[in-house]
């Protein structure tokens, strides 16, 4: 008689594969049973209450507040007045490298150091010159433009 070619290890692997297949099928059936697919629209709607919490019950119509469209402000900064800076500022050139074409101005009021490039100059400046200037916002911070010397008072 010939010996069977199916070994013990092959039998165990086949049993394990059949077990995994059965578990996968059971999980699939459980998902189908618990699925909310095809449920009504009312089951899928969520509401937001007055405090901003998400609920499944609709809000009470008696608690609604009437709002006029003219009173709604969109994309308006509340600190608009405080963000504006004076158009003309004065300061002292604390550092300027004419060979590289840049330097820094120390603002007279805030003592803030503001970058200045030779392209923003109206007149040539040197270190310790008193200057008047305007500022512009750049990707790297504030930069001085329209820089000109002022006479000492």
VEXFI-190102 format. One line per field, with one value per residue: residue number from 1; residue in one letter; x, y, z of N, C-alpha, C in turn. Coordinates in Angstrom, 1 decimal, always signed. Each point is the difference from the previous one (the first is absolute). Layout:
<sites>
nr (NUM; ...)
rest (a; ...)
neast (X; ...)
nnorth (Y; ...)
nup (Z; ...)
caeast (X; ...)
canorth (Y; ...)
caup (Z; ...)
ceast (X; ...)
cnorth (Y; ...)
cup (Z; ...)
</sites>
This chain:
<sites>
nr (1; 2; 3; 4; 5; 6; 7; 8; 9; 10; 11; 12; 13; 14; 15; 16; 17; 18; 19; 20; 21; 22; 23; 24; 25; 26; 27; 28; 29; 30; 31; 32; 33; 34; 35; 36; 37; 38; 39; 40; 41; 42; 43; 44; 45; 46; 47; 48; 49; 50; 51; 52; 53; 54; 55; 56; 57; 58; 59; 60; 61; 62; 63; 64; 65; 66; 67; 68; 69; 70; 71; 72; 73; 74; 75; 76; 77; 78; 79; 80; 81; 82; 83; 84; 85; 86; 87; 88; 89; 90; 91; 92; 93; 94; 95; 96; 97; 98; 99; 100; 101; 102; 103; 104; 105; 106; 107; 108; 109; 110; 111; 112; 113; 114; 115; 116; 117; 118; 119; 120; 121; 122; 123; 124; 125; 126; 127; 128; 129; 130; 131; 132; 133; 134; 135; 136; 137; 138; 139; 140; 141; 142; 143; 144; 145; 146; 147; 148; 149; 150; 151; 152; 153)
rest (x; x; x; x; x; x; x; x; x; x; x; x; x; x; x; x; x; x; x; x; x; x; x; x; x; x; x; x; x; x; x; x; x; x; x; x; x; x; x; x; x; x; x; x; x; x; x; x; x; x; x; x; x; x; x; x; x; x; x; x; x; x; x; x; x; x; x; x; x; x; x; x; x; x; x; x; x; x; x; x; x; x; x; x; x; x; x; x; x; x; x; x; x; x; x; x; x; x; x; x; x; x; x; x; x; x; x; x; x; x; x; x; x; x; x; x; x; x; x; x; x; x; x; x; x; x; x; x; x; x; x; x; x; x; x; x; x; x; x; x; x; x; x; x; x; x; x; x; x; x; x; x; x)
neast (+0.8; -0.6; +1.0; -0.8; -0.2; -1.1; +0.8; +0.5; +1.2; -0.2; -0.3; +1.0; +0.8; -0.5; +0.1; +1.2; +0.2; -0.6; +0.7; +1.1; -0.3; -0.3; +1.1; +0.6; -0.6; +0.3; +1.2; +0.0; -0.5; +0.9; +0.8; -0.4; +0.0; +1.1; +0.0; +0.3; +0.6; -0.6; +0.6; -1.0; -0.4; -1.1; +0.4; +0.1; -1.1; +0.9; -0.3; +0.1; +0.2; -0.5; +0.5; -0.4; -0.8; +0.5; -1.3; -0.8; -0.3; -1.1; +0.5; -0.3; -1.0; -0.4; +1.1; -0.5; +1.1; -0.6; +0.7; +0.3; -0.1; -0.4; -0.4; +0.0; +1.1; +0.6; +1.0; -0.5; +1.2; -0.2; +1.2; -0.9; -0.5; +0.2; -0.4; -0.7; +1.0; +0.6; -0.4; +0.4; +1.1; +0.6; +1.3; +0.9; +0.9; -0.3; -0.3; +1.0; -0.1; +0.7; +1.0; -0.7; -0.2; +0.3; -1.0; +0.1; -1.3; +0.4; -1.3; -0.3; -1.3; +0.0; +1.1; -0.9; +0.7; +0.1; -0.1; +1.1; -0.5; +1.1; -0.8; +0.0; +1.3; -0.3; +0.8; +1.3; +0.2; +0.4; +0.8; -0.9; -0.4; -0.6; -1.0; -0.7; -1.0; -0.4; -0.9; +0.5; -1.0; +1.0; +0.3; +1.1; -1.0; +0.2; -0.2; +1.1; -0.9; +0.3; +1.2; +0.0; +1.1; +0.0; -0.2; +1.1; -0.9)
nnorth (-1.2; +1.1; +0.8; +0.6; +0.8; -0.1; +0.9; -0.2; +0.6; -0.7; -1.0; +0.3; +0.2; -1.0; -0.6; +0.5; -0.3; -1.2; -0.1; +0.5; -0.8; -0.9; +0.4; +0.1; -1.2; -0.4; +0.6; -0.5; -1.1; +0.1; +0.3; -1.0; -0.8; +0.6; -0.2; +1.3; -0.7; +1.0; +0.6; +0.5; +1.1; -0.2; -1.2; +0.7; +0.8; +1.0; +0.4; +1.4; -0.1; +0.8; -1.0; -0.5; -0.7; -1.1; +0.1; -0.9; +0.9; +0.3; +1.2; +0.6; +0.0; -0.2; -0.7; +0.0; +0.6; +1.1; -0.1; +1.3; -0.2; +1.3; -0.7; -0.9; -0.2; -0.1; -0.7; +0.5; +0.6; -0.4; -0.2; +0.3; +0.7; -1.0; -0.6; +1.1; +0.3; +1.0; +0.8; +1.0; -0.8; +0.2; +0.1; -0.8; +0.2; -1.2; -0.5; +0.2; -1.0; +1.0; -0.9; -0.4; +1.2; -0.2; +0.2; +0.7; +0.3; +0.8; -0.5; +1.3; -0.5; -1.1; +0.6; -0.3; -1.1; +0.8; -1.1; +0.4; +0.0; +0.0; -0.9; +0.1; +0.3; +1.2; +0.0; +0.2; -1.0; +0.5; -0.7; +0.0; -0.2; +1.2; -0.8; +0.3; -0.8; -0.8; -0.8; -1.2; -0.8; -0.7; -1.1; +0.8; +0.9; +1.0; +0.8; +0.8; +0.9; +0.6; -0.5; +1.1; +0.7; +0.3; +1.2; +0.1; -0.2)
nup (+0.0; -0.7; +0.4; +0.8; -1.0; +0.7; +0.4; +1.2; -0.4; -1.1; +0.7; +0.9; -1.0; -0.6; +1.2; +0.1; -1.2; +0.2; +1.1; -0.6; -1.0; +0.9; +0.7; -1.2; -0.3; +1.2; -0.1; -1.2; +0.5; +1.0; -0.9; -0.7; +1.1; +0.3; -1.3; -0.1; -0.9; -0.6; +1.1; +0.7; -0.6; +0.7; -0.3; -1.1; +0.3; +0.1; +1.2; +0.0; +1.3; +0.8; +0.7; -1.1; +0.8; -0.5; -0.4; +0.4; +0.9; -0.7; -0.3; +1.1; -0.8; +1.2; +0.0; -1.2; -0.4; -0.2; -1.1; +0.0; -1.4; +0.2; +1.0; -1.0; +0.7; -1.2; +0.5; +1.1; +0.0; +1.3; -0.2; -0.9; +1.0; +0.9; -1.1; -0.2; -0.7; +0.7; -1.0; +0.7; +0.0; +1.2; -0.3; +0.5; -1.0; +0.4; -1.2; -0.8; -0.8; -0.5; +0.3; +1.1; +0.3; +1.3; +0.9; +1.2; +0.2; +1.0; +0.1; -0.2; -0.3; -0.8; -0.4; -1.0; -0.3; -1.0; -0.7; -0.7; -1.2; -0.8; -0.4; +1.3; -0.4; +0.4; +1.1; -0.2; +0.7; +1.2; +0.8; +1.0; -1.2; +0.2; -0.1; -1.1; +0.3; -0.9; +0.5; -0.4; +0.0; +0.3; -0.8; +0.1; -0.1; +0.9; -1.0; +0.1; -0.4; -1.2; +0.2; +0.8; -0.1; +1.3; +0.0; +0.8; +1.0)
caeast (-0.8; +0.8; -0.2; -0.8; +0.9; -0.5; +0.7; -0.7; +0.1; -0.9; -1.4; -0.2; -0.1; -1.4; -1.0; +0.1; -0.5; -1.5; -0.5; +0.1; -1.1; -1.2; +0.0; -0.2; -1.4; -0.8; +0.1; -0.7; -1.4; -0.2; +0.0; -1.3; -1.0; +0.1; +0.1; -1.1; -0.2; -1.4; -0.8; -0.7; +0.7; -0.1; +1.1; +1.4; +0.1; +0.5; -0.3; +0.9; -0.8; +0.4; +1.3; +0.9; +0.1; -0.7; -1.0; -0.8; -1.3; +0.0; -0.1; -1.3; -0.2; -0.4; +1.3; +0.7; +0.1; -0.1; +1.2; -0.1; +1.1; +0.9; +0.8; +1.0; +1.3; +0.8; +1.4; +0.4; +0.8; -0.5; +1.1; +0.4; +0.5; +1.3; +1.0; +0.5; +1.2; +0.2; +0.5; +1.4; +0.7; +1.4; +1.0; +1.4; +0.6; +0.9; +1.0; -0.2; +1.1; -0.3; +0.5; -1.0; -1.2; -1.1; +0.3; -1.1; -0.4; -0.6; -1.1; +0.2; -1.0; -0.1; +1.4; +0.0; +0.9; -0.8; +0.9; -0.1; +0.8; +0.4; -1.1; -1.0; +0.5; -0.2; +1.3; +1.0; +0.0; +1.1; -0.3; -0.4; -0.9; -1.4; -0.8; -1.5; -0.2; -1.2; +0.2; -0.9; +0.1; +0.6; -0.1; +0.9; -0.2; -0.2; +1.1; -0.2; +0.0; +0.0; +0.9; +0.7; +0.6; -0.6; +1.0; -0.1; -0.7)
canorth (+1.2; +1.2; +0.9; +1.2; +1.2; +1.1; -0.1; +0.7; +1.4; +0.4; -0.1; +1.1; +1.2; +0.0; +0.3; +1.4; +0.8; -0.1; +0.8; +1.4; +0.2; +0.0; +1.2; +1.1; +0.0; +0.4; +1.5; +0.6; -0.1; +0.9; +1.4; +0.2; +0.1; +1.3; +1.1; +1.0; +0.4; -0.1; +0.5; +1.2; +1.3; +0.4; -0.7; +0.5; +1.4; +0.4; +1.4; +0.7; +0.8; +1.3; +0.0; -0.5; -1.5; -0.8; -0.9; -0.7; +0.6; +1.4; +1.1; +0.5; +1.3; +1.2; +0.6; +0.7; +1.4; +0.7; +0.7; +0.7; -0.2; +1.1; -0.1; -1.0; +0.5; -1.1; +0.3; +1.4; +0.0; +0.8; +0.9; +0.7; +1.3; -0.1; -0.6; +1.1; +0.7; +1.3; -0.2; +0.4; -0.3; +0.5; -0.9; +0.1; -1.2; -0.6; -0.7; +0.0; -0.5; +0.5; -0.9; -1.1; +0.7; -0.2; +0.5; +0.0; +1.3; -0.2; +1.0; +1.0; -0.1; -1.3; -0.6; -1.2; +0.0; -0.2; -0.2; +1.0; -0.4; +1.2; +0.3; +0.8; +1.3; +1.1; +0.6; -0.8; +0.1; -0.7; -0.3; +1.1; +1.1; +0.0; -0.2; -0.2; -1.2; -0.7; -1.5; -0.9; -1.4; -0.9; -1.3; -0.2; +0.9; +1.4; +0.6; +1.4; +0.5; +1.5; +0.5; +1.2; +0.6; +1.2; +0.9; -0.1; +1.1)
caup (+0.0; -0.1; +1.1; -0.3; -0.2; +0.9; +1.3; +1.1; -0.1; -1.1; +0.6; +0.9; -0.8; -0.6; +1.1; +0.4; -1.1; +0.1; +1.2; -0.3; -0.9; +0.7; +0.8; -0.9; -0.4; +1.2; +0.1; -1.1; +0.3; +1.1; -0.6; -0.8; +1.0; +0.7; -0.9; +0.0; -1.4; -0.4; +1.1; -0.4; +0.1; +1.4; +0.8; -0.4; +0.3; +1.3; +0.3; +0.9; +0.9; +0.3; +0.6; -1.0; +0.1; -1.1; +0.6; -1.0; +0.1; -0.6; +1.0; +0.3; -0.8; +0.9; +0.4; -1.1; +0.1; -1.3; -0.3; -1.3; -0.8; +0.0; +1.3; -0.1; -0.5; -0.4; -0.3; +0.4; +1.2; +1.0; +0.4; -1.2; +0.3; +0.7; -0.9; -0.9; +0.5; -0.7; -1.3; +0.0; +1.3; +0.0; +0.8; -0.2; -0.7; +1.0; -0.7; -1.5; -0.8; -1.4; -1.0; -0.2; -0.3; +1.0; +1.4; +1.0; +0.6; +1.4; +0.1; +1.1; +1.0; +0.5; +0.1; -0.7; -1.1; -1.2; -1.2; -1.1; -1.2; -0.8; -0.9; +0.8; +0.3; -0.9; +0.0; +0.7; +1.5; +0.7; +1.3; +0.9; -0.6; +0.4; -1.2; +0.1; -0.9; +0.1; +0.0; -0.7; +0.4; -0.9; +0.6; +1.1; +1.1; -0.5; -0.8; -0.2; -1.4; -0.1; +1.1; -0.4; +1.1; +0.5; +0.7; +1.4; +0.6)
ceast (+0.9; -0.4; -0.7; +1.0; -0.4; +0.7; -0.8; +0.0; -0.9; -1.5; -0.2; -0.1; -1.4; -1.0; +0.1; -0.6; -1.5; -0.5; +0.0; -1.1; -1.3; -0.2; -0.3; -1.4; -0.9; +0.1; -0.8; -1.5; -0.4; +0.0; -1.3; -1.2; +0.0; +0.1; -1.2; -0.3; -1.5; -0.9; -0.6; +0.8; +0.0; +1.0; +1.4; +0.2; +0.5; -0.3; +1.0; -0.9; +0.6; +1.4; +1.0; +0.3; -0.9; -1.0; -0.8; -1.5; +0.0; -0.2; -1.5; -0.3; -0.4; +1.3; +0.8; +0.1; +0.0; +1.2; -0.1; +1.3; +1.0; +0.9; +1.1; +1.3; +0.8; +1.4; +0.4; +0.8; -0.5; +1.1; +0.5; +0.7; +1.4; +1.1; +0.7; +1.2; +0.1; +0.7; +1.5; +0.6; +1.4; +0.8; +1.4; +0.6; +1.0; +1.1; -0.3; +1.3; -0.2; +0.5; -1.0; -1.4; -1.2; +0.5; -1.2; -0.2; -0.6; -1.1; +0.1; -1.0; +0.1; +1.3; +0.1; +1.0; -0.7; +1.0; -0.2; +1.0; +0.2; -1.1; -1.1; +0.4; -0.3; +1.3; +1.0; +0.0; +1.3; -0.4; -0.1; -0.7; -1.4; -0.8; -1.5; -0.3; -1.5; +0.3; -1.0; +0.2; +0.6; -0.1; +1.0; -0.2; -0.2; +1.3; -0.3; +0.1; -0.1; +0.8; +0.7; +0.6; -0.8; +1.1; -0.2; -0.7; +0.7)
cnorth (+1.2; +0.9; +1.2; +1.2; +1.2; -0.2; +0.7; +1.5; +0.6; +0.0; +1.2; +1.4; +0.1; +0.3; +1.5; +0.9; +0.0; +0.8; +1.5; +0.4; +0.1; +1.3; +1.2; +0.1; +0.4; +1.5; +0.7; +0.0; +1.0; +1.5; +0.3; +0.2; +1.3; +1.2; +0.9; +0.4; -0.3; +0.5; +1.3; +1.2; +0.5; -0.6; +0.6; +1.4; +0.3; +1.5; +0.6; +0.8; +1.4; +0.1; -0.5; -1.5; -0.7; -0.9; -0.7; +0.5; +1.4; +1.1; +0.4; +1.3; +1.2; +0.7; +0.7; +1.5; +0.6; +0.8; +0.7; -0.2; +1.1; +0.0; -1.0; +0.5; -1.2; +0.5; +1.4; -0.2; +0.9; +1.0; +0.8; +1.4; -0.1; -0.6; +1.1; +0.6; +1.3; -0.2; +0.4; -0.2; +0.6; -1.0; +0.3; -1.2; -0.6; -0.8; +0.1; -0.4; +0.4; -0.9; -1.1; +0.6; -0.2; +0.5; -0.1; +1.4; -0.3; +1.1; +0.8; -0.2; -1.4; -0.7; -1.3; +0.1; -0.4; -0.1; +1.0; -0.5; +1.2; +0.3; +0.8; +1.4; +1.1; +0.8; -0.9; +0.2; -0.7; -0.3; +1.3; +1.2; -0.1; -0.1; -0.1; -1.1; -0.5; -1.5; -0.7; -1.4; -0.9; -1.4; -0.3; +1.0; +1.4; +0.5; +1.5; +0.4; +1.5; +0.6; +1.3; +0.6; +1.2; +0.8; -0.1; +1.3; +0.6)
cup (+0.0; +1.2; -0.5; -0.1; +0.9; +1.3; +1.1; -0.1; -1.0; +0.6; +0.9; -0.7; -0.6; +1.0; +0.4; -1.1; +0.0; +1.2; -0.3; -1.0; +0.7; +0.9; -0.8; -0.4; +1.1; +0.2; -1.0; +0.3; +1.2; -0.5; -0.7; +1.0; +0.7; -0.9; +0.0; -1.5; -0.4; +1.1; -0.5; +0.2; +1.5; +0.9; -0.3; +0.3; +1.4; +0.1; +0.9; +0.9; +0.3; +0.5; -1.0; +0.1; -1.0; +0.7; -1.2; +0.0; -0.6; +1.1; +0.2; -0.8; +0.8; +0.5; -1.1; +0.2; -1.4; -0.2; -1.4; -0.7; +0.0; +1.3; -0.1; -0.6; -0.4; -0.3; +0.3; +1.3; +1.0; +0.5; -1.2; +0.3; +0.6; -0.9; -0.9; +0.7; -0.7; -1.3; -0.1; +1.3; -0.1; +0.8; -0.4; -0.6; +1.0; -0.7; -1.5; -0.7; -1.4; -1.0; -0.3; -0.2; +0.9; +1.3; +0.8; +0.5; +1.3; +0.1; +1.2; +1.1; +0.7; +0.2; -0.7; -1.2; -1.3; -1.2; -1.0; -1.1; -0.8; -1.0; +0.6; +0.3; -1.0; +0.0; +0.6; +1.5; +0.5; +1.4; +0.8; -0.7; +0.5; -1.3; +0.3; -1.0; +0.2; +0.1; -0.8; +0.5; -1.1; +0.5; +1.2; +1.1; -0.6; -0.7; -0.2; -1.5; +0.1; +1.1; -0.5; +1.3; +0.5; +0.8; +1.5; +0.5; +1.2)
</sites>
